Amino acid sequence: MPRKGFLLRLPEELLDELRGWAAQEMRSVNGQIEYVLRRALREAGRAPRGESPPPRRADRGPDGAPPDDPADS
């Protein structure tokens, strides 16, 4: 799918949070923003037709949360 670039202005605090979240998820900031937007579109029932959900990361559960830590049990 072709991509188009555009300027996105964000408050510095929000960008810092996105950078941290992206680093935890091992994504670029751009990839994290795209992931969040696609997820929001799916949850709102507005995902583009024919778009399949992104593959789940192996270290995440079905809800995207990390698995329970056995050390906590």
VENKAUR-V61820 format. One record per residue. RES is the residue in one letter. SS is DSSP state (2 for helix, 1 for strand, 0 for the rest). OMEGA is omega in degrees with one decimal (* if undefined). Layout:
res=RES ss=SS omega=OMEGA
res=RES ss=SS omega=OMEGA
This chain:
res=M ss=0 omega=178.2
res=P ss=0 omega=-180.0
res=R ss=0 omega=176.3
res=K ss=0 omega=176.8
res=G ss=0 omega=172.9
res=F ss=0 omega=-178.6
res=L ss=0 omega=176.9
res=L ss=0 omega=179.3
res=R ss=0 omega=-178.7
res=L ss=0 omega=171.5
res=P ss=0 omega=-176.2
res=E ss=2 omega=-179.2
res=E ss=2 omega=179.5
res=L ss=2 omega=178.4
res=L ss=2 omega=177.7
res=D ss=2 omega=178.2
res=E ss=2 omega=178.5
res=L ss=2 omega=178.2
res=R ss=2 omega=179.3
res=G ss=2 omega=179.7
res=W ss=2 omega=179.4
res=A ss=2 omega=179.9
res=A ss=2 omega=178.5
res=Q ss=2 omega=-178.3
res=E ss=0 omega=-178.9
res=M ss=0 omega=176.0
res=R ss=0 omega=169.8
res=S ss=0 omega=176.8
res=V ss=2 omega=178.1
res=N ss=2 omega=179.3
res=G ss=2 omega=179.4
res=Q ss=2 omega=178.5
res=I ss=2 omega=179.1
res=E ss=2 omega=178.7
res=Y ss=2 omega=-178.6
res=V ss=2 omega=179.5
res=L ss=2 omega=178.8
res=R ss=2 omega=179.1
res=R ss=2 omega=179.1
res=A ss=2 omega=178.0
res=L ss=2 omega=178.1
res=R ss=2 omega=-178.0
res=E ss=2 omega=179.0
res=A ss=0 omega=-178.7
res=G ss=0 omega=-176.7
res=R ss=0 omega=-179.9
res=A ss=0 omega=177.7
res=P ss=0 omega=180.0
res=R ss=0 omega=176.0
res=G ss=0 omega=-179.5
res=E ss=0 omega=177.5
res=S ss=0 omega=179.0
res=P ss=0 omega=179.3
res=P ss=0 omega=179.1
res=P ss=0 omega=177.6
res=R ss=0 omega=175.1
res=R ss=0 omega=-176.1
res=A ss=0 omega=-177.3
res=D ss=0 omega=-179.6
res=R ss=1 omega=175.9
res=G ss=0 omega=-177.9
res=P ss=0 omega=-179.4
res=D ss=0 omega=-179.9
res=G ss=0 omega=-179.6
res=A ss=0 omega=177.2
res=P ss=1 omega=179.1
res=P ss=0 omega=178.2
res=D ss=0 omega=179.2
res=D ss=0 omega=-179.1
res=P ss=2 omega=178.8
res=A ss=2 omega=-179.6
res=D ss=2 omega=-176.0
res=S ss=0 omega=*
